């Protein structure tokens, strides 16, 4: 059943993970300055970072809603899934679990590419994706700073269990990875393991 205790626990966990993880990157890069060669010499203002924090937290809230929906459907039998016992019931199921585990991260990247291209169609860019591109000088909190409609497109990467029999691990992995991974990818620094010059130019010079 939809009850406040377990739904609230999911929400608090996701918000907590988001705040800790994104603030870790922001603090180490922008306060402790543990990276070199910032792409742009200037630093984001407090107002910009606060805006990004708000929309990032809204992204965590939306993923929590997706997670609640999947948990409810799995638990009530509305959505079939591969159970823990089923994985070890046959070598075929073991192979299926491993193959889905290998395929899911690849699918995440392909899905993101096409969704991102779609969001650059003029009407969707103007009314939806432009919020993300207000960050012409990205910093970690800007990664998940998106319009709620973009969050909807973005988290649709978790929809595979609606079409294929999967273990819940795969959908929850996709959602958690989608929620957390943008922080590192929007570091704003060249001397950083998540640095991406072309992605930075995409934000700084988009036309």
C-alpha positions in Angstrom: 0.0 0.0 0.0 1.0 3.6 -0.5 2.0 4.6 3.1 3.9 7.6 4.4 6.5 5.6 6.3 8.2 3.7 3.4 7.5 6.4 0.8 9.0 9.0 3.1 12.0 6.8 3.8 12.7 6.6 0.0 12.3 10.3 -0.4 14.6 11.2 2.6 17.2 8.6 1.4 17.3 10.0 -2.1 17.4 13.7 -1.0 20.1 12.8 1.5 22.2 11.0 -1.0 21.8 13.9 -3.5 22.7 16.6 -1.1 25.7 14.8 0.3 27.1 13.6 -3.1 26.5 16.9 -5.0 27.8 19.0 -2.1 30.9 16.8 -1.9 31.8 17.7 -5.5 31.0 21.3 -5.0 32.9 21.6 -1.8 36.0 19.8 -2.9 36.2 21.6 -6.3 34.9 25.1 -5.4 35.8 25.5 -1.8 38.8 23.3 -1.2 40.0 23.9 -4.8 41.3 20.3 -5.3 41.3 20.6 -9.1 43.2 22.8 -11.5 42.5 24.6 -14.8 38.9 25.7 -14.4 37.5 26.1 -17.9 36.2 29.7 -17.1 38.2 31.8 -14.5 35.0 33.3 -12.9 33.1 31.4 -10.2 29.3 30.8 -10.0 27.4 33.2 -7.8 25.6 32.1 -4.7 22.3 32.8 -6.4 23.1 30.5 -9.3 24.2 27.7 -7.0 21.1 28.0 -4.9 18.9 27.8 -8.0 20.8 24.7 -9.1 20.4 23.2 -5.7 16.6 23.7 -5.8 16.1 22.1 -9.2 18.5 19.3 -8.4 16.5 18.4 -5.3 13.4 18.5 -7.4 15.1 15.9 -9.6 15.7 13.7 -6.5 12.0 14.1 -5.6 10.9 13.0 -9.0 13.1 10.0 -9.0 11.7 9.1 -5.6 8.2 9.2 -7.1 9.4 6.8 -9.9 11.0 4.5 -7.3 7.8 4.5 -5.2 5.8 3.6 -8.3 8.1 0.7 -9.2 8.3 -0.6 -5.6 4.5 -0.6 -5.4 4.0 -2.4 -8.7 6.7 -5.0 -7.9 5.3 -5.6 -4.4 1.6 -5.9 -5.5 2.3 -8.1 -8.6 1.2 -5.5 -11.0 4.6 -5.6 -12.7 6.3 -9.0 -13.0 10.0 -9.2 -12.0 12.8 -11.7 -11.6 13.1 -12.6 -8.0 16.3 -13.4 -6.1 15.3 -17.0 -6.0 14.6 -17.1 -9.7 18.1 -15.8 -10.5 19.7 -18.9 -8.9 17.1 -21.4 -10.2 18.9 -21.9 -13.5 22.1 -21.0 -15.3 19.9 -19.3 -17.9 18.6 -17.0 -15.3 22.1 -16.3 -14.0 23.2 -15.4 -17.5 20.1 -13.2 -18.0 20.8 -11.3 -14.8 24.5 -10.8 -15.7 23.6 -9.7 -19.3 21.0 -7.2 -18.1 23.6 -5.9 -15.6 26.1 -5.3 -18.4 23.5 -3.9 -20.8 21.8 -1.5 -18.5 24.6 1.1 -18.2 25.1 1.0 -22.0 21.4 1.5 -22.6 21.5 4.4 -20.1 24.0 6.2 -22.3 22.2 5.5 -25.6 18.9 6.6 -24.0 20.4 9.8 -22.7 21.9 10.7 -26.1 18.6 10.4 -28.0 16.6 12.1 -25.2 19.2 15.0 -25.2 19.0 15.4 -28.9 15.2 15.5 -28.6 15.4 18.2 -26.0 17.3 20.4 -28.4 14.4 20.6 -30.8 13.5 24.2 -30.7 10.1 24.2 -28.8 11.4 21.7 -26.2 14.6 23.6 -25.8 12.9 27.0 -25.4 10.4 25.9 -22.8 12.1 22.9 -21.1 15.8 22.3 -21.7 16.8 26.0 -21.6 16.6 25.9 -17.8 19.6 23.4 -17.8 21.5 25.6 -20.3 21.2 28.7 -18.0 24.4 27.3 -16.6 26.8 28.6 -19.2 29.6 27.8 -16.7 28.6 24.4 -15.2 29.3 23.5 -11.6 28.4 20.2 -9.9 24.9 21.3 -8.8 24.0 22.3 -12.4 24.1 18.6 -13.5 20.6 17.7 -12.4 19.3 21.3 -12.6 16.4 20.6 -15.0 12.8 21.5 -15.7 10.4 18.8 -14.3 9.4 17.8 -17.8 13.1 17.2 -18.6 13.4 15.1 -15.4 10.4 13.1 -16.8 12.2 12.5 -20.1 15.5 11.8 -18.3 14.2 9.2 -15.8 12.3 7.3 -18.5 15.6 5.4 -18.8 14.2 3.3 -16.0 11.2 2.1 -18.1 12.7 -1.2 -19.3 10.9 -3.4 -16.7 7.7 -2.3 -18.3 8.7 -4.1 -21.4 11.1 -6.9 -20.2 11.4 -9.1 -17.2 14.2 -7.7 -15.0 15.4 -7.9 -11.4 14.5 -4.7 -9.4 18.2 -4.1 -9.1 18.4 -3.0 -12.7 15.7 -0.4 -12.5 16.9 1.0 -9.2 20.5 1.1 -10.4 19.4 3.1 -13.4 17.5 5.6 -11.4 20.1 6.1 -8.7 22.9 6.4 -11.3 20.8 8.9 -13.2 20.2 10.9 -10.1 23.8 11.1 -8.9 26.1 10.9 -12.0 25.5 14.4 -13.4 27.4 16.0 -10.5 30.8 14.8 -11.6 30.1 15.4 -15.3 29.5 19.1 -14.7 32.6 19.8 -12.7 33.7 22.9 -14.7 37.3 21.9 -14.4 39.7 20.5 -17.1 42.0 18.8 -14.6 39.4 16.5 -13.2 38.5 12.9 -14.0 35.0 13.8 -15.0 36.1 16.7 -17.3 34.7 16.9 -20.8 35.8 19.8 -22.9 33.2 19.3 -25.6 30.4 19.1 -23.0 31.7 22.3 -21.4 31.7 24.1 -24.8 28.1 22.8 -25.4 27.1 24.7 -22.3 29.3 27.8 -22.8 28.8 28.3 -26.5 25.5 26.7 -27.4 23.8 28.2 -30.4 
